[in-house]
Amino acid sequence: MSHFLAKASLAALLALSSVPFAGSVAFAAPQTDFVVKAQYHRPPVRGCSPMQAIRKARYSGLRDVRISNITPRRVVVAGRDRRGWDRMTFANVRGCPLMYR
C-alpha cells in the first residue's frame, strides 16, 4: 500500500508542477495568420531488398548465398554452411527480420 501511495503522490506532484509551465509555453510562440509546413520528400518504405537479405545471411554464416524465391511476403535465400545446404527465410518488410532458418 505504501508503494501505491508513493507513486500516486509522485504522479500528483509531477502533474501539478507541469501546469504553470503549460500556459507560458503556449504564449511564447509567435502569433501568425498562417502556418508554413516544410515539405520533405521521403522515399517510400520498401520491403526487404535482395542485397540486404544476402548480407544478413552471410553475416549469419551462410556461404555462396543466392536468392531462391521472392514473394510479396518473404525472401528466401539459399547457401551452404558447415553442415551442408541450408536456407533462410526473411520477411519482406523493412529491416528483413528472420522468419525461420
N, C-alpha and C positions, 0 to 999 in steps of 0.2 A: 504494500500500500504506500510505503514511503517513496518508492521509486516512481509510482504514478503521480504523487503529489509534487515531487521534484520536477518531473518532466512537464507537468501541467503548468507549474509556476514559471518554469523557464520559457515555455511557449507563450504564456501571457505576457511576460516581461519583454520578449522579443517583439510581440505584436504591438504592445503599447509604445515601445521605443521607436518603431518604424513609422508610426502615424505622423508625427510632426515633420518628418523629412519628406513625406509624400507631397504635401502642399507646396513646399519650397521648390522642389524639382519641377513640378508641373508649370510653375510660373517662370522658371528660368529659361524656357525655350522662347526663341524669338517669335513674335506674332506675325504670321504671313497669311496672305489670302489663298495661296496655293502651295501644294507640296510637290517638290520635284523629286521623282524617284529615279535612281540610276538604273539604267537598263544594262545588264551584264549578259553577255552571250555565254551560256554554259552548254558544253556539249551534252548530247543525250546520254543517259546512263545506259551503258552497254552491258551485255552479258559477259560471260567468261570467254575471253579470246583464246584461240587455239595455242598461241605462243605462251600465254600465261599458264594454261593447263600443262603444257610441256615443261615449262620452267619449274612448276610446282612438283611434277612427277620426277624430274631429275633431282630436285632437292631432296625428295623422299627416298631416293636410292635406286630408281629405275634407270637402266641404260638403254641406248638405242630406241628412244621413245618416239612413237609415231601416233598420229591421230587415227583412231579406229572408227569412231562414229560421232557425229554431231547431230543432236536433235534440239528442238526448242527448249527442252527441259534439262538435258545433260550433255556433257562432253566426255567421251570415253577415249582414253589413251592406253596404248599397249606398249610394253617394253620388257626387258629382261632384268631380273635381279639375281642374287647369288644362288637361288634355288631353281631358276628357270623362267619361263614366260609368266608374266603377270600383267594385270590391267588395273587401272584406277579409273573411277567414275567421279567426275566433278559436276556439281550443279551448274547450270548455265545461267548464273546470276552474277552480279557484281562481286568480285573477290574470289570467285572459283572455290567455294567450300567443298571439301571432300565428302562425297556421299558414301561410298564404300570402296574397298580395295579387294 
